[in-house]
């Protein structure tokens, strides 16, 4: 069977999701590190829809701040530029995919719920192990499977074939798609992240969360997100509801052994936070 050259097909798509102009500019300014806090706030302030969501997020139970955040500059000062950057990326990407593919709403919702569970789990693992930073692990977990959303929205027949292959034999999504395409969802997500000029560390997490390639810029974050994905797939099940063994890449085993052995104890404690995240990000 000839495998689909999906990356070539991806380049031919004219209506791929794009980050909002203000979010894109904001991300670039933060990456360059030359703009002042005021300039960065002004740039992001060009998109009031994003600003309102950032303020709503800052004042929600998601952050649990004691004082109300009144404006964007206040949010940047209180939360820090990196946290706001991650929030902007998270909200923007979710909105990008919520805007399209209405016929696949149910599948997309399942994918986002899985990704949010990985995000919250990654945030928790980072906090507990002191590896990487919780905010970075959250956005890494949230966007790690963005390639599946690309498949769902732009290659629905391929997505159906992958699901059928998974149903016919006990194969993971990754194993099934390898039989059908020349690029798995992680590589597809990495290609989209590159188009969006996302930070290299985040791009590496999206592209390498299965292979654990040592070429990744941020190996600490990659290890945390990889472990979070394995744990969610084992405890809650993948986005199709099938549970998999808690087996991590060898490079992650020693780092996460304690957490893997006690999942039944601590995971129920973070499930309410997963529900909070789903309510916030997926509300209409």
C-alpha positions in Angstrom: 0.0 0.0 0.0 1.3 3.4 -0.9 1.5 5.7 2.0 0.0 9.2 1.8 2.5 12.0 1.5 0.7 14.0 4.0 3.3 16.8 4.5 3.2 17.6 0.8 -0.6 17.6 0.9 -0.4 19.9 4.0 1.6 22.5 2.1 -1.1 22.7 -0.5 -3.8 23.7 2.0 -4.5 27.4 1.8 -6.8 27.8 4.8 -4.7 26.3 7.5 -5.3 27.9 10.9 -3.2 31.0 11.5 -2.5 32.7 14.8 -4.3 36.1 15.3 -2.0 38.9 14.1 -1.7 40.4 17.6 -0.9 37.1 19.2 1.7 36.4 16.5 3.4 39.8 17.0 3.2 39.4 20.8 4.9 36.0 20.5 7.7 37.4 18.3 8.3 40.4 20.6 8.7 38.2 23.6 11.0 35.8 21.7 13.2 38.7 20.6 13.4 40.1 24.1 14.0 43.7 23.1 10.6 45.3 23.7 9.5 46.9 26.9 6.6 45.6 29.0 4.5 48.5 27.9 5.3 47.9 24.2 4.4 44.2 24.5 1.1 45.1 26.3 0.2 47.6 23.6 0.9 45.0 20.8 -1.3 42.4 22.4 -3.9 45.1 23.2 -4.7 45.4 19.5 -6.8 42.3 19.9 -9.4 43.0 22.5 -10.9 39.6 22.2 -7.7 38.0 23.4 -7.2 40.6 26.1 -10.7 39.9 27.5 -9.9 36.2 27.6 -6.5 36.7 29.3 -8.2 38.9 32.0 -11.0 36.3 32.4 -8.4 33.6 32.7 -6.3 35.6 35.2 -9.3 36.2 37.4 -10.6 32.6 37.2 -10.1 29.7 39.6 -7.6 28.5 37.1 -5.0 30.9 38.6 -6.6 31.5 42.0 -5.2 35.0 42.5 -6.3 36.9 45.6 -6.5 40.3 43.9 -8.5 41.1 40.8 -6.5 41.7 37.7 -7.9 44.9 36.2 -6.0 45.3 32.9 -3.5 43.7 30.5 -0.4 45.4 31.9 -1.5 44.3 35.4 -1.8 40.7 34.2 1.7 40.9 32.7 3.1 42.2 36.0 1.2 39.8 38.2 1.5 36.6 36.1 4.8 37.3 34.4 5.5 37.6 30.7 6.1 33.9 30.1 2.8 32.9 31.7 0.9 35.4 29.7 2.7 34.3 26.5 1.7 30.7 27.2 -1.9 31.8 27.9 -2.1 33.7 24.7 -0.7 30.7 22.7 -3.1 28.3 24.4 -6.2 30.4 23.9 -5.3 31.4 20.3 -4.7 27.8 19.2 -7.9 26.5 20.8 -9.8 29.3 19.1 -8.2 28.5 15.7 -9.5 25.0 15.7 -12.8 25.7 17.3 -13.5 28.0 14.4 -13.4 25.2 11.8 -14.4 21.6 11.3 -17.9 21.9 12.8 -18.8 18.5 11.4 -16.2 16.9 13.6 -17.1 18.8 16.8 -17.4 15.6 18.9 -14.1 14.2 17.9 -12.4 17.6 18.3 -13.9 18.0 21.8 -12.5 14.6 22.8 -9.1 15.5 21.5 -9.1 18.8 23.4 -10.3 17.1 26.6 -7.4 14.7 26.3 -5.0 17.5 25.6 -6.2 19.5 28.6 -5.9 16.5 30.8 -2.3 16.1 29.7 -1.7 19.8 30.2 -3.0 19.8 33.8 -1.1 16.6 34.5 2.1 18.0 33.1 1.7 21.1 35.2 1.2 19.0 38.3 4.3 16.8 37.5 6.4 19.8 36.9 5.3 21.3 40.3 6.0 18.1 42.1 9.3 17.1 40.5 10.7 20.7 40.1 11.5 19.7 36.5 10.9 22.4 33.9 8.3 25.1 34.6 4.6 24.3 35.2 3.3 27.0 32.8 5.5 25.7 30.0 4.5 22.1 30.7 0.8 23.1 30.6 1.0 24.7 27.1 3.2 21.8 25.9 0.6 19.3 27.1 -2.2 21.3 25.6 -0.7 21.5 22.1 1.2 18.2 22.0 -1.5 16.5 19.8 -2.3 19.5 17.6 -1.3 17.4 14.6 -4.4 15.1 15.3 -6.6 18.2 15.0 -5.0 18.9 11.6 -5.8 15.4 10.5 -9.3 15.6 11.8 -10.1 18.9 10.1 -8.2 18.6 6.8 -7.7 14.9 6.3 -10.9 13.3 7.7 -10.7 10.2 5.4 -7.2 9.5 6.7 -8.4 10.0 10.3 -11.2 7.5 9.6 -8.7 5.0 8.2 -6.6 5.4 11.3 -9.5 4.8 13.6 -10.6 1.8 11.5 -7.1 0.3 11.8 -7.1 0.8 15.6 -10.5 -1.0 15.8 -9.3 -4.0 13.8 -6.4 -4.7 16.0 -5.1 -3.4 19.4 -2.9 -0.7 17.9 -2.2 2.8 19.2 -3.0 5.8 17.1 0.7 6.2 16.4 1.1 2.6 15.2 -2.0 2.8 13.0 -1.1 6.0 11.3 2.5 4.7 10.5 0.8 2.2 8.3 -1.1 4.8 6.3 1.0 8.0 6.1 4.6 9.0 5.8 4.3 11.5 8.7 2.6 10.9 12.0 0.6 13.4 13.9 3.6 14.6 15.9 5.5 15.5 12.8 2.4 17.2 11.3 2.0 19.2 14.5 5.6 20.2 14.4 5.2 21.4 10.8 2.3 23.6 11.9 4.2 24.9 14.9 7.1 25.8 12.6 4.7 27.7 10.3 3.4 29.6 13.4 6.9 30.3 14.6 6.2 28.9 18.0 9.1 28.8 20.5 11.7 26.1 19.6 11.2 24.3 23.0 7.4 24.1 22.4 7.9 22.9 18.8 10.2 20.1 20.1 7.6 18.9 22.5 4.9 18.8 19.8 7.2 17.0 17.3 9.0 14.6 19.7 6.6 13.7 22.5 6.7 10.1 21.2 10.3 9.7 19.9 11.9 11.7 22.8 14.6 12.9 20.3 17.6 14.2 22.1 17.7 17.0 19.5 14.9 18.8 21.3 15.8 22.2 22.7 13.9 21.7 26.0 14.4 18.1 27.1 13.1 18.7 30.6 9.7 19.9 29.3 9.6 17.1 26.8 10.1 14.5 29.5 7.3 15.9 31.6 4.8 16.2 28.8 5.7 12.7 27.6 5.1 11.3 31.1 1.9 13.2 31.4 0.6 11.8 28.1 1.4 8.2 29.2 -0.3 8.7 32.5 -3.5 10.2 31.0 -3.6 7.4 28.4 -3.2 4.9 31.2 -5.6 6.4 33.8 -8.3 8.1 31.8 -7.6 6.5 28.4 -6.7 8.0 25.1 -9.0 10.3 23.3 -11.0 7.3 22.1 -11.3 6.0 25.6 -8.9 3.1 25.4 -6.5 2.6 28.3 -2.8 1.8 27.7 0.0 0.5 30.0 2.0 3.1 32.0 5.1 2.5 30.1 7.4 5.5 29.5 10.5 6.1 27.4 13.6 4.8 29.1 14.9 8.3 29.5 11.9 9.2 31.6 11.5 6.2 33.8 13.9 7.2 36.7 12.6 10.8 36.7 8.9 9.8 37.0 9.1 6.4 38.7 7.5 7.6 42.0 4.7 9.4 40.2 4.0 6.4 38.0 3.8 4.1 40.9 1.4 6.3 42.8 -1.0 7.5 40.0 -4.0 5.9 41.8 -3.3 8.1 44.8 -2.6 11.5 43.3 -4.5 11.6 40.0 -8.0 11.8 41.5 -6.8 15.0 43.3 -6.1 16.8 40.0 -9.2 15.6 38.2 -11.2 18.6 39.4 -8.5 20.9 38.0 -8.8 19.1 34.6 -12.6 19.7 34.7 -12.0 23.4 35.5 -9.6 23.7 32.5 -12.0 22.0 30.2 -14.8 24.3 31.3 -12.7 27.4 30.7 -11.0 26.6 27.4 -13.9 24.7 25.8 -16.8 27.0 26.7 -18.6 28.5 23.8 
